[in-house]
């Protein structure tokens, strides 16, 4: 991604309709179909829709900015932001933030070339397969903790498919909706297969420091999530 493009990303904000200065500062990333900047330069995506809906219904003034995923999490740790999404549970995140109710589904799936004979459920796979995941993700940390042969992690989701196609890795672990969109957009459906690892639904992580001064925010947000997910067809 070019420096110019990154600068433009940091300037994309989606604000609530409440009058007055925004109080809640959230961060997200370019991650279609969950969150992305559309052709009109507006923040869009299924996770964005649910978060906006829940915050508006709870009458919480907010703003949402877009940055690289690893940076968003660091900004929350440094209190430069009050939360980030769409994120799955992780022990290290629980140290400084609290996870909301589920805003969107996610599956962790292994993606392999269709002619690969590797079986991700076998002990040999962990010992022999060269694998990777997108930088800053739970998937990458999980593989490192479990002792997989992790290769260099790319900075963009699209690079996962490229690494797989050019045999730089034997398999990648990725969010199913994200990877399936990339595969579809690039016409690679007949070249890649996937194997389910686990379900890892996504929510919003709110900074514990922010919640100290806004102790009812998480309950107010959570009370609106189910209705907002239903409104946008994300109840599965």
Beta strands, then each sheet from edge to edge (+ up, - down):
strand 1: 13-15
strand 2: 24-28
strand 3: 36-37
strand 4: 43-44
strand 5: 62-66
strand 6: 83-87
strand 7: 97-99
strand 8: 107-113
strand 9: 130-132
strand 10: 149-150
strand 11: 171-175
strand 12: 192-199
strand 13: 203-207
sheet 1: 1+ 5- 2- 6- 13+ 7-
sheet 2: 3+ 4-
sheet 3: 10+ 9+ 11+ 8- 12+
end
